[in-house]
Amino acid sequence: MKNIHPQTLFILFPLYTLPCFSIYYLGNYSFNYFIGFLLTWILIGGIGLELTHHRYWAHQQFKVHKLTEWIISYIGCLSLHGSPLFWRSHHIMHHRYTDVDGDPHSPVKGFFHSTIGWSIDKENLNKINFKYAGKKMLTDPYQLALQKYYYFIVYLSFFSVYLISSSFFWLCFVPAVFIAFHQGPLVNWFCHRKGKGKEIKISNLNNLSLVTWGLSLHNNHHNNPSSINFSSSETTVDFGYWLYKLTLKHV
């Protein structure tokens, strides 16, 4: 237990317990709540996590107005993947040391490590070097605040949503966060798989493109990490790129 990071209790415990309580509210479920869930997932999983944490901060694939940057950085925190500062740091390490020593979530160490375990292993997290985030983030008071007060921000946000509407919280917000959180683990495992011997093969999985907002077109992304469009042909669809064209491209 000494090697387990407190994130286990502060993030993963509510992540896996809150959805169980959502079942109590299923009797009130309606099409309106489904639309609410869908829009919340698009906001948190699509815009917050994939477009902001990943494509905007980690790869700097597009630019937005400063106010927009503040808003979407906060929204990305609600995916329970950490602050933009944390995310950019570990993701740059992932690309630099893909599937070898130095990769924070390499599948070489097994299914659990590559999906959830890496984020609760204190020794592993201590190896993440924030210097990879770069001077812009490390001198940005807002980004430093999101990192320093991350747990407080998340809990306050969850509690505020609950106070505004308990039904929306249980039937829309909690399921949306749950699915958004697992976009990364799905790709970490299914798109980084062992081939012959100990070799790790990075693959594209078009059938997961929608639920991961294009991140499952993973081989394309690793081959050209500066490109905002992960699609390489008419047979693959990068839903994240289309979401960008509909939303953040204009702000």
BELNOR-V250721 format. One line per field, one symbol per residue. phi: phi as a letter, one per 40 degrees, with the letter a starting at -180 (. if undefined). psi: psi as a letter, one per 30 degrees, with the letter a starting at -180 (. if undefined). burial: b if it has 16 or more other C-alpha atoms within 10 Angstrom, else e. A space follows every 50 residues. Layout:
phi->???
psi->???
burial->???
//
This chain:
phi->.ccccdddccbcccdcbddcccdccccccacccccccccccdcccccccc ccdcccccbfcabbcdccdccccccccccgcgcdccccccccccccbdgb dhccbccdchdcccbbdccbcdcccccccccccgcdccbcdcccccccbd ccccccccccccccacccdccbcccccdcddcccddcdccbbbcccgbcc bcbcbccbcccbfgcccccdcccaccccbccbaccbbcccccccccbccb b
psi->ffgkkffeefeeeeefeefeffefgffgkleeeeeeeeeeeeeeedeeee ededeeeefhflllleeeeeefeeeefffggaleeeeeefeeeeeehjga kfjfhkfegleeefdeeefgjeeeeffjjffffleeefgjeeeeeeeege eeeeeeeeeeeeeejeeeeefeeeeeeeeeegeeeeeeeffjlkbkbgkk kklkjffgeefghfffheeeeefiffkfjfkflffkkjfeeeeeefdffg .
burial->eeebbebbeebbeebeeebeebeeeeeeeeeebeebbebbbbbbbbbbbb bbbbbbbbbbbbeeeeeebeebbbbbbbbbbbbbbbbbbbbbbbeeebbe ebbbbbbbeebebbbbbbbbbbebbeebebebbeeebeeeeebbebbeeb bebbeebeeebbeeeebbbbbbbbbbbbbbbbbbbbbbbbbbbeeeeeeb ebbbbbebbbbbbbbbbbbbbeeebebbbbbeeeebbbbbbebbeeebee e
//
